[in-house]
Each structure stands twice: as C-alpha cells, then as structure tokens.
Amino acid sequence: SGAADRVRAAIVESGVELPVYLATPESRRQFGAEKTGPPLHVLIDAEGQVVAIARGAGQATLDRLADQAKRQLDELDPQGNTRFASHTNREQRI
C-alpha cells in the first residue's frame, strides 16, 4: 500500500537498522493507535514484553528507540562479538 511504502522508504532513509512491524488495524486498536497522527513505535524484548512505546516520526524519536534497542541487546550479550578464551591452570590439574 502507499502508506506501507512510505514507511519503508522512511526507514531506509533514516539509516536506522531495526526490525519494523507494520501493524494490522486490530493491532493498532489494541495499542490505542488507530487515529491518524504520528507513528506509534513499540520496542519488544526477547521475551515478547513491551520495553518502550513512542510516538513520532522525527529522527530524535528513532534515535531514542535505537539507543533503547542497543541497550536491550547489550544486556543479552554484553560483550557483543568479543569472546575471551577461558584460562585453566594446567599445574593444578596434575
């Protein structure tokens, strides 16, 4: 649809790399977002719990959500892609 295409284009233009769910009318009713106006953004954690809800189409709103998503991901994997080998003392094992 035209609205969905505009949303996808805005996401690409923003440079934010977050998964995006384009809500059905039923989902919008459940979250109280059925009226027109600024977009409603919902950030959901790994357990399916709502972490944040924000309204707005501005870069500041998207940046704030991206920061919150990064914090959530850091809590799941604090070291990111960094891994350390475990150290064992061979002398103690003899």
C-alpha positions as CSV (number, residue, x, y, z in Angstrom):
1,S,0.0,0.0,0.0
2,G,1.0,3.6,-0.3
3,A,1.4,4.1,3.5
4,A,3.4,1.0,3.9
5,D,5.7,2.0,1.1
6,R,6.2,5.5,2.7
7,V,7.1,3.8,6.0
8,R,9.6,1.5,4.3
9,A,11.2,4.5,2.5
10,A,11.4,6.5,5.7
11,I,13.1,3.6,7.4
12,V,15.7,3.2,4.7
13,E,16.3,7.0,4.6
14,S,16.7,7.2,8.4
15,G,19.6,4.7,8.3
16,V,18.3,3.0,11.5
17,E,18.6,-0.8,11.3
18,L,15.8,-2.1,13.4
19,P,13.2,-4.7,12.6
20,V,9.9,-3.0,11.7
21,Y,6.4,-4.4,12.1
22,L,3.6,-2.7,10.2
23,A,0.7,-3.2,12.4
24,T,-2.7,-4.5,11.3
25,P,-5.8,-2.5,12.1
26,E,-6.5,-4.9,15.0
27,S,-3.1,-4.3,16.5
28,R,-3.4,-0.6,16.2
29,R,-6.8,-0.7,18.0
30,Q,-5.2,-2.8,20.8
31,F,-2.4,-0.3,21.3
32,G,-4.8,2.7,21.0
33,A,-3.0,3.9,17.8
34,E,-6.0,3.8,15.4
35,K,-6.2,7.5,15.0
36,T,-4.1,9.2,12.4
37,G,-1.1,11.1,13.7
38,P,2.5,10.5,14.4
39,P,3.5,6.9,14.0
40,L,3.5,4.6,17.1
41,H,6.7,2.7,17.7
42,V,6.7,-0.3,20.0
43,L,10.0,-1.9,21.1
44,I,9.6,-5.5,22.2
45,D,12.3,-7.5,24.1
46,A,13.4,-11.1,23.6
47,E,10.6,-12.4,25.9
48,G,7.9,-10.6,23.9
49,Q,7.4,-7.9,26.5
50,V,6.9,-4.2,25.5
51,V,10.0,-2.3,26.5
52,A,9.1,1.1,25.1
53,I,6.3,2.9,23.2
54,A,7.0,6.1,21.5
55,R,5.0,8.4,19.1
56,G,6.7,10.5,16.4
57,A,8.3,10.4,13.1
58,G,11.3,12.6,13.9
59,Q,14.9,11.5,13.9
60,A,15.2,12.1,17.7
61,T,12.4,9.6,18.3
62,L,14.1,7.0,16.1
63,D,17.5,7.6,17.7
64,R,16.0,7.2,21.2
65,L,14.4,3.9,20.2
66,A,17.6,2.7,18.5
67,D,19.5,3.5,21.8
68,Q,17.0,1.6,23.8
69,A,17.2,-1.3,21.4
70,K,21.0,-1.3,21.7
71,R,20.8,-1.3,25.5
72,Q,18.5,-4.3,25.4
73,L,20.8,-6.1,23.0
74,D,23.8,-5.3,25.2
75,E,22.0,-6.8,28.2
76,L,21.5,-10.0,26.2
77,D,25.1,-10.1,25.0
78,P,27.2,-7.6,26.9
79,Q,30.5,-8.4,25.1
80,G,29.0,-8.2,21.7
81,N,31.1,-10.1,19.3
82,T,34.1,-10.1,21.7
83,R,34.9,-13.5,23.2
84,F,37.7,-14.5,25.6
85,A,39.3,-17.9,25.9
86,S,39.0,-19.4,29.3
87,H,42.2,-19.8,31.2
88,T,43.0,-23.0,33.1
89,N,46.0,-23.6,35.2
90,R,47.5,-26.9,34.0
91,E,49.7,-27.3,37.1
92,Q,46.6,-27.5,39.3
93,R,45.1,-30.3,37.2
94,I,48.1,-32.7,37.5
